[in-house]
Amino acid sequence: MLLAVFLSTASLTSVSVGSLGSRNPELFIYTSFSYAFLSLLFAFLIHYDWPGYIIQCRLQILVDIIITILLYNASSGRGSGIEILFFITVSASGILLGGRAALITASTATILLILEHFYEILTNQQPPGGLTSLGFIGSGLFITAFIIYYLTLLLRKTEIEVAEKNITLQKMGHINQLIVEQLESGIIVVDQFSQVILFNNSARELLTAPDSLNIPLPLDSLLNKISLNDIYFSKISHEKESKIELPSGKTIIAHYKPLGDKAENGYLILFDDYSQIEKEKRNEKFIAMGRLSASIAHEIRNPLGAICHAGQLLAESPGIYKEDVRLVEIIEGQSRRIDQIIKTVLGLGQENEQNLQKISVYDWLNRVINDFTRENRLTEDSILLSGDHIISAYGDPTQLRQVIQNLLTNSLRYADTSKSPIVMIDISENTSGEGCTIGLSDNGPGIDRSIQDKVFEPFFTTSSTGNGLGLFIARKICLSNGASLEYIHKESGNGYFVLMLADKNTCYRLKNHQQE
């Protein structure tokens, strides 16, 4: 475009610009203005991307060659300086269309120069001779074409390598994103400007962030300003772990890891639910305690067997006094009770494989309640079941049946059986949309706050007939089925047990763990 404007201006000025248009000024003027018009036309076509990149490039190169040879003829031919434009055209064709196009352009330009030279000789515009200088120009054009050809090969090779690396990086980024999304811990990556450049769904859920947030975004849009100022800026250089109280009342643990060697590169922040961490620690403690108890129970069994055998021999002795018969009965009864406790405790150390499957919760609970009602000779209205009939969850129905039966047995032990309903069971869907929550309450006095945290510990009981293992075993079964069992104390009224059954993803992880 600039060249066309320059040539058009040079054709109109009265001042001589070198040898431009010296041989045929009229042809030079028409050619210059035609070049300017075609340049505007090509600019218009480029803007609308028609008729396509390849065709546009070929047309423009062809026009450049024709315009250049006409300007070359309109000027003084060899030595006019117009031949330099051929070198520009050859270079442009190689860059735009590749090395082969540069060779074709150089060949076309050389042929046109030779034909134009013979035309000048035939029309007596030039004396014969001068082919040597044309040979140098043609050689220069081909050398330029070969250089461009080599450079374009290197450029294409570099482009291919860059494209392959970009594809690999995109794949790795996609894989990393999938891995990050599958992690249960919340992850936030913060750059040196406190901008969040990555966070997963777990972090979104822990921080109760809205789904409409898109990265990058300021860190204080995820954390409240108190947490941001107090933790990120003040503690991050001194502590690797911090406890954060969120406005929602939830407590999370934040782990900080710098990206690279310098803190200025940003930080990786890992979030974990503090209550979940405490629950896992408590479960590990219960499992270890269960195994220890099973080991102790196994050692008690041998002397207990000797006591039972001695009691039987004493009962069969003909010289036993009548007043001692009652004592023998006490020995036998309490020995059987201890033996039952030992069997229960030994069962704690056994890792039973779960038959994990999809459970239609309402129908399954209805069957468990009917069996329990019949076995304990209760009326049909003793246990009230309510909730959605189509909710489903995952777990071992046989093992989870034991949990429900244990909770129902506890309710019968402490509730008022003269009033119906004795037990109320409600089924609701989890907030995540998968799995379900079962709430179980009774008309009894409930569990006192002072012992609420102890009811799931082994051998803790307030009953003279219980062994204190029922709720401990129930929670252990829940843990092995990916479920959870808690007791919630209401501000008004009695508390209730909450059983959260596993969803499909939890069941899938448990099955993979069993296979390993």
C-alpha positions in Angstrom: 0.0 0.0 0.0 2.8 2.4 0.9 4.7 1.5 -2.2 1.6 2.1 -4.4 1.1 5.6 -2.7 4.8 6.4 -3.3 4.7 5.4 -7.0 1.5 7.3 -7.6 2.9 10.4 -6.0 6.1 10.0 -8.0 4.2 9.7 -11.2 2.3 13.0 -10.6 5.2 15.2 -9.4 7.1 17.3 -11.8 10.3 16.6 -9.9 12.3 13.7 -11.4 12.8 10.8 -8.9 15.7 8.9 -10.3 14.9 7.1 -13.6 11.3 6.2 -12.5 9.0 6.6 -15.5 11.8 8.1 -17.6 11.2 5.9 -20.6 7.4 5.8 -20.7 5.8 8.3 -18.2 2.2 7.5 -19.4 2.6 3.8 -18.7 4.2 4.5 -15.4 1.3 6.7 -14.3 -1.4 4.2 -15.4 0.5 1.3 -13.8 1.1 3.2 -10.5 -2.6 4.2 -10.1 -3.7 0.7 -11.1 -1.4 -0.7 -8.4 -2.9 1.7 -5.8 -6.4 0.7 -6.8 -5.5 -3.0 -6.6 -3.9 -2.5 -3.2 -7.1 -1.0 -1.9 -9.1 -3.8 -3.4 -6.9 -6.5 -1.8 -7.1 -4.7 1.5 -10.9 -4.9 1.2 -10.8 -8.6 0.4 -8.4 -9.3 3.3 -10.8 -7.6 5.7 -13.6 -9.9 4.6 -11.3 -12.9 4.2 -12.4 -13.7 0.7 -11.7 -15.7 -1.5 -9.4 -17.4 1.0 -5.8 -17.1 2.2 -4.0 -19.1 -0.5 -5.9 -17.6 -3.5 -5.4 -14.1 -2.1 -1.6 -14.6 -1.7 -1.2 -16.0 -5.2 -3.2 -13.2 -6.8 -1.2 -10.5 -4.9 2.1 -12.1 -5.9 1.0 -12.4 -9.5 -0.1 -8.7 -9.5 3.2 -7.7 -7.9 5.2 -9.5 -10.6 3.1 -7.9 -13.5 3.2 -4.4 -11.9 6.9 -4.6 -11.3 7.7 -5.7 -14.9 5.5 -2.9 -16.3 7.2 -0.3 -14.0 10.6 -1.8 -15.0 9.8 -1.3 -18.7 8.3 2.2 -18.1 11.5 3.2 -16.4 15.0 2.9 -17.9 15.0 -0.9 -17.5 18.3 -2.2 -16.1 19.8 0.1 -13.6 16.5 1.8 -12.7 16.3 0.1 -9.3 12.9 -1.3 -10.0 14.4 -4.8 -10.2 14.8 -4.6 -6.4 11.0 -5.1 -6.1 11.4 -8.6 -7.5 13.6 -9.5 -4.5 10.8 -8.2 -2.2 8.2 -10.2 -4.1 10.3 -13.4 -4.0 10.8 -13.0 -0.3 7.2 -12.3 0.4 6.0 -15.3 -1.6 8.4 -17.6 0.3 7.2 -16.3 3.7 3.5 -16.4 2.8 3.3 -19.6 0.7 6.5 -21.5 1.5 9.9 -22.1 -0.1 8.5 -23.7 -3.3 6.5 -20.6 -4.0 9.6 -18.5 -3.7 11.4 -20.6 -6.3 8.4 -20.4 -8.7 8.2 -16.6 -8.2 12.0 -16.3 -8.9 11.6 -18.4 -12.1 8.7 -16.3 -13.3 10.4 -13.0 -12.6 13.6 -14.2 -14.3 11.7 -15.3 -17.4 9.7 -12.0 -17.6 13.0 -10.0 -17.2 14.5 -11.9 -20.2 11.4 -11.5 -22.3 11.3 -7.8 -21.4 14.9 -7.5 -22.4 14.3 -9.0 -25.8 11.3 -6.7 -26.2 13.5 -3.7 -25.6 16.0 -4.9 -28.2 13.2 -5.6 -30.8 11.7 -2.2 -30.2 15.1 -0.5 -30.3 14.7 0.7 -26.7 18.0 -1.0 -25.8 21.0 -2.0 -27.8 21.8 -5.8 -28.0 23.7 -7.3 -25.1 23.2 -6.8 -21.3 22.3 -10.5 -20.6 25.2 -10.7 -18.1 23.5 -8.2 -15.8 20.2 -10.0 -16.2 22.0 -13.2 -15.3 23.3 -11.6 -12.1 19.8 -10.4 -11.3 18.3 -13.8 -12.0 21.0 -15.5 -9.9 20.3 -13.1 -7.1 16.6 -13.9 -7.3 17.2 -17.7 -7.1 19.8 -17.3 -4.3 17.1 -15.2 -2.4 14.5 -17.9 -3.1 16.8 -20.7 -1.8 17.6 -18.7 1.3 13.9 -18.1 1.9 13.2 -21.8 1.2 15.7 -22.9 3.8 14.5 -20.4 6.3 10.9 -21.4 5.8 11.8 -25.0 6.3 13.3 -24.1 9.6 10.3 -22.0 10.4 7.9 -24.7 9.6 9.9 -27.2 11.6 9.8 -24.8 14.6 6.1 -24.3 14.2 5.4 -28.0 14.2 7.5 -28.5 17.3 5.8 -25.6 19.0 2.4 -27.0 18.0 3.3 -30.4 19.3 4.5 -28.9 22.6 1.3 -26.9 22.9 -0.8 -30.0 22.3 1.3 -31.9 24.9 0.9 -29.0 27.3 -2.8 -28.9 26.7 -3.1 -32.6 27.4 -1.0 -32.3 30.5 -3.1 -29.3 31.7 -6.3 -31.3 31.1 -4.9 -34.3 33.0 -3.8 -32.1 35.8 -7.2 -30.4 36.0 -8.9 -33.8 36.1 -6.5 -34.9 38.9 -7.1 -31.7 40.8 -10.9 -32.0 40.5 -10.8 -35.6 41.9 -8.9 -34.6 45.0 -10.9 -34.4 48.2 -8.8 -31.6 49.6 -9.5 -28.1 48.4 -6.8 -26.6 46.2 -6.1 -22.9 45.5 -3.1 -21.6 43.5 -2.3 -17.9 44.2 0.1 -15.9 42.1 2.4 -13.1 43.4 -0.4 -10.5 43.0 -2.8 -12.4 45.3 -4.8 -13.5 42.3 -6.4 -17.0 42.3 -5.3 -18.7 39.1 -6.7 -22.2 40.0 -9.1 -23.8 42.4 -11.1 -27.0 42.4 -14.7 -27.9 43.3 -13.6 -29.1 46.8 -12.2 -25.7 47.6 -15.4 -24.1 46.2 -17.6 -26.3 48.5 -15.4 -25.8 51.6 -15.4 -22.0 51.2 -19.0 -22.0 50.0 -18.0 -20.0 47.0 -20.7 -19.3 44.3 -20.5 -21.2 41.0 -20.4 -18.0 39.1 -16.8 -17.2 40.1 -14.3 -17.5 37.2 -10.5 -17.3 37.4 -8.4 -15.3 37.7 -10.0 -13.5 40.7 -8.8 -11.8 43.9 -8.1 -14.1 46.8 -10.3 -12.0 49.1 -13.3 -13.0 47.0 -12.9 -16.5 48.3 -11.6 -15.7 51.8 -13.0 -13.0 53.9 -10.7 -10.0 54.5 -9.9 -11.0 58.1 -8.6 -14.4 57.0 -6.7 -12.9 54.1 -4.9 -10.2 56.1 -4.3 -12.3 59.2 -3.3 -15.5 57.5 -2.1 -15.0 54.0 0.1 -11.9 54.5 1.1 -12.3 58.1 1.4 -16.0 58.7 2.3 -17.4 55.3 6.0 -16.6 55.7 6.2 -18.1 59.2 3.7 -21.0 59.3 3.1 -23.9 57.0 -0.3 -24.6 58.4 -3.1 -22.4 59.7 -6.6 -22.9 61.1 -9.2 -20.6 59.5 -12.6 -19.8 61.0 -15.0 -19.1 58.1 -18.0 -16.8 58.4 -20.3 -19.8 57.9 -18.9 -21.2 61.2 -17.0 -24.0 59.5 -13.3 -24.5 60.5 -10.8 -25.5 57.9 -7.1 -26.3 57.9 -4.9 -24.5 55.4 -1.5 -25.8 54.3 0.8 -23.4 52.4 3.4 -24.4 49.9 5.4 -21.9 47.9 5.6 -22.3 44.1 9.3 -22.6 43.5 12.2 -21.3 45.6 10.9 -17.8 46.1 7.7 -16.7 47.8 7.2 -14.1 45.1 6.3 -16.9 42.7 3.0 -17.5 44.6 1.6 -20.2 46.8 -0.3 -23.5 46.6 -2.9 -23.6 49.4 -4.5 -26.9 50.4 -7.7 -26.8 52.4 -9.2 -29.6 54.5 -12.3 -29.7 56.6 -11.2 -29.7 60.2 -14.2 -31.7 61.4 -13.4 -34.3 58.8 -9.8 -34.5 59.9 -10.9 -34.9 63.5 -13.4 -37.6 62.4 -10.7 -39.5 60.6 -8.4 -39.3 63.6 -11.2 -40.5 65.9 -11.9 -43.4 63.5 -8.3 -44.4 63.4 -8.2 -44.3 67.2 -11.3 -46.5 67.4 -9.9 -49.0 64.9 -6.7 -49.3 66.9 -8.6 -49.6 70.1 -10.8 -52.3 68.6 -7.8 -54.4 67.5 -6.2 -53.9 71.0 -9.4 -55.0 72.7 -9.7 -58.0 70.4 -6.1 -59.0 71.3 -6.9 -58.7 75.0 -10.2 -60.6 74.7 -8.4 -63.4 73.0 -6.1 -63.7 76.0 -9.0 -63.6 78.4 -10.7 -66.5 76.7 -8.4 -69.2 78.0 -8.8 -68.4 81.8 -12.5 -67.8 81.2 -12.8 -71.3 79.7 -11.2 -72.7 82.9 -13.6 -70.8 85.1 -16.7 -72.0 83.1 -15.4 -75.6 83.3 -14.8 -75.3 87.0 -18.3 -73.9 87.5 -19.8 -76.8 85.6 -17.8 -79.3 87.7 -18.9 -77.6 90.8 -22.6 -77.7 89.7 -22.3 -81.4 89.1 -20.6 -82.1 92.4 -22.9 -84.2 94.7 -21.6 -82.6 97.8 -22.5 -79.0 96.9 -24.6 -77.1 99.4 -28.0 -75.8 98.4 -27.0 -72.2 99.3 -24.1 -72.5 96.9 -26.2 -73.4 93.9 -27.2 -69.7 93.4 -23.5 -68.7 93.4 -22.8 -71.4 90.8 -25.7 -70.0 88.6 -24.2 -66.5 89.0 -20.8 -67.8 87.9 -22.3 -69.5 84.8 -24.5 -66.6 83.8 -21.7 -64.0 84.1 -19.3 -66.3 82.3 -21.7 -66.6 79.4 -22.0 -62.8 79.4 -18.2 -62.4 79.3 -18.0 -64.9 76.6 -20.5 -63.0 74.5 -18.5 -59.8 75.0 -15.3 -61.6 73.9 -17.0 -62.8 70.8 -18.2 -59.3 70.0 -14.8 -57.8 70.7 -13.0 -60.5 68.6 -15.3 -59.5 65.7 -14.0 -56.0 65.9 -10.6 -57.1 64.7 -12.0 -58.9 61.7 -12.0 -57.0 58.3 -15.2 -58.3 56.6 -15.5 -57.7 52.9 -18.4 -55.5 52.0 -20.9 -56.4 49.3 -21.3 -52.8 48.1 -24.4 -52.2 46.0 -27.1 -49.7 45.2 -29.8 -49.5 47.9 -33.3 -48.3 47.5 -33.3 -46.7 51.0 -37.0 -46.4 51.8 -37.8 -50.0 50.7 -34.7 -51.4 52.5 -35.5 -49.5 55.7 -39.1 -50.6 55.6 -38.0 -54.3 55.5 -35.6 -53.8 58.4 -38.3 -52.0 60.5 -40.9 -54.8 59.7 -38.5 -57.5 60.8 -37.5 -55.6 63.9 -41.1 -54.9 64.9 -42.0 -58.5 64.5 -39.0 -59.9 66.4 -39.6 -57.5 69.3 -43.5 -57.8 69.3 -44.1 -54.1 68.6 -47.2 -52.6 67.1 -47.0 -51.2 63.5 -47.2 -47.6 64.7 -44.2 -48.0 67.1 -41.7 -47.0 64.4 -42.7 -44.2 62.0 -40.8 -44.0 58.7 -41.1 -40.9 56.5 -39.2 -39.4 53.6 -38.7 -39.7 49.8 -39.5 -43.2 48.5 -37.1 -42.9 45.5 -33.9 -41.9 47.2 -31.0 -44.3 46.7 -27.5 -44.8 48.3 -24.7 -47.3 48.3 -23.4 -49.8 50.8 -23.7 -53.3 52.1 -27.4 -53.7 53.1 -26.7 -56.6 55.4 -24.0 -54.8 57.4 -26.0 -51.5 57.5 -29.0 -53.5 58.7 -27.0 -54.2 61.8 -26.4 -50.5 62.4 -30.2 -49.7 62.1 -31.1 -52.6 64.4 -28.5 -51.4 67.0 -29.9 -47.9 67.0 -33.5 -49.2 67.3 -32.4 -51.5 70.2 -30.9 -48.5 72.0 -34.1 -46.5 71.4 -36.3 -49.3 72.9 -33.9 -49.5 75.9 -34.2 -45.8 76.8 -37.5 -44.6 75.3 -41.0 -44.6 76.6 -42.5 -47.8 75.0 -46.0 -46.9 76.2 -46.3 -44.1 73.8 -46.3 -44.4 70.0 -44.5 -43.7 67.9 -41.5 -44.8 69.9 -39.0 -44.2 67.1 -39.2 -41.7 64.2 -37.0 -42.3 61.1 -36.7 -39.6 58.4 -35.0 -40.0 55.0 -33.7 -37.0 53.1 -31.4 -36.4 50.2 -27.8 -35.1 50.8 -27.1 -31.5 49.8 -24.7 -32.8 47.1 -27.6 -34.6 45.4 -26.1 -38.0 45.9 -26.4 -40.5 48.8 -28.8 -39.8 51.6 -29.2 -38.9 55.2 -31.2 -41.0 57.7 -32.3 -39.2 60.9 -33.4 -41.4 63.8 -34.9 -40.0 67.0 -37.1 -41.4 69.8 -39.4 -40.2 72.5 -36.9 -40.8 75.2 -34.9 -38.3 77.2 -32.0 -38.4 74.8 -28.3 -38.4 75.5 -26.9 -35.9 78.0 -24.5 -33.3 76.6 -21.8 -34.3 79.1 -21.5 -37.8 77.6 -22.4 -37.0 74.0 -18.8 -37.3 72.8 -18.3 -40.6 74.7 -21.2 -42.7 73.4 -19.2 -44.0 70.4 -16.2 -45.1 72.6 -15.8 -48.8 73.2 -17.1 -50.2 76.5 -18.9 -46.9 77.4 -22.5 -47.6 78.6 -25.0 -46.1 81.0 -27.0 -49.4 81.1 -26.3 -52.1 83.7 -27.0 -54.8 81.0 -25.2 -53.3 78.0 -21.6 -54.0 77.1 -20.8 -50.6 75.6 -19.9 -51.9 72.2 -23.1 -51.4 70.2 -22.5 -47.8 68.9 -18.8 -48.4 68.6 -19.4 -51.3 66.3 -22.1 -49.4 64.4 -19.7 -46.6 63.6 -17.0 -49.0 62.6 -19.5 -50.7 60.2 -20.4 -47.2 58.8 -16.7 -46.4 58.3 -16.1 -49.6 56.3 -19.1 -48.8 54.1 -18.2 -45.2 53.4 -21.0 -43.9 55.7 -20.9 -41.8 58.8 -22.8 -42.0 62.1 -23.1 -39.0 64.4 -25.3 -37.8 67.3 -26.8 -34.3 66.9 -28.0 -32.5 70.0 -30.9 -30.1 69.3 -31.3 -26.9 71.2 -34.9 -27.6 71.8 -36.0 -31.1 72.5 -34.1 -34.4 72.3 -31.2 -35.2 70.1 -31.1 -37.7 67.3 -28.7 -39.9 65.4 -27.7 -39.0 61.8 -26.6 -41.8 59.5 -25.2 -40.5 56.2 -25.0 -43.3 53.5 -22.4 -43.2 50.8 -22.9 -42.0 47.3 -21.8 -43.6 44.0 -18.3 -42.0 43.9 -17.5 -43.1 47.5 -18.7 -46.7 46.7 -16.4 -46.7 43.6 -13.4 -45.7 45.7 -14.2 -48.3 48.3 -14.4 -51.1 45.7 -11.1 -50.0 44.2 -9.6 -50.1 47.7 -10.9 -53.6 48.3 -9.4 -54.8 45.0 -6.0 -53.4 46.0 
